[in-house]
Amino acid sequence: MITETELKTGIIFGDNETAEYVYMPASEIGMENPLCVYEQENGRKDVDLSEALRLIRVRALRQVKHPVMGQSSC
């Protein structure tokens, strides 16, 4: 799946209008069971890869430029 591959290379998915972002931190890339981050205005939480993919699909998140990290989490 393209989205999974993109997450595993540090691509950030999100919506700048709602300030929602899903990404895999650089420290998790290459891990056997990596965690991703779901970030909103009121905080962040760790989610597993399947939940990250679900959030991207359900929230219709697209590749974006994060206000702090830029284009990539790496």
Secondary structure as the mmCIF struct_conf table of DSSP 4:
data_model
#
loop_
_struct_conf.conf_type_id
_struct_conf.id
_struct_conf.beg_label_comp_id
_struct_conf.beg_label_asym_id
_struct_conf.beg_label_seq_id
_struct_conf.end_label_comp_id
_struct_conf.end_label_asym_id
_struct_conf.end_label_seq_id
HELX_RH_AL_P HELX_RH_AL_P1 ILE A 2 LEU A 7
TURN_TY1_P TURN_TY1_P1 LYS A 8 GLY A 10
STRN STRN1 ILE A 11 ILE A 11
STRN STRN2 PHE A 13 ASP A 15
TURN_TY1_P TURN_TY1_P2 ASN A 16 ALA A 19
STRN STRN3 GLU A 20 TYR A 23
HELX_RH_3T_P HELX_RH_3T_P1 ALA A 26 GLU A 28
TURN_TY1_P TURN_TY1_P3 ILE A 29 GLY A 30
BEND BEND1 GLU A 32 ASN A 33
STRN STRN4 LEU A 35 GLN A 40
TURN_TY1_P TURN_TY1_P4 GLU A 41 ASN A 42
STRN STRN5 GLY A 43 ASP A 48
HELX_RH_AL_P HELX_RH_AL_P2 LEU A 49 VAL A 58
TURN_TY1_P TURN_TY1_P5 ARG A 59 ALA A 60
STRN STRN6 ARG A 62 GLN A 63
STRN STRN7 HIS A 66 HIS A 66
TURN_TY1_P TURN_TY1_P6 PRO A 67 MET A 69
STRN STRN8 GLY A 70 GLY A 70
TURN_TY1_P TURN_TY1_P7 GLN A 71 GLN A 71
STRN STRN9 SER A 72 SER A 72
#
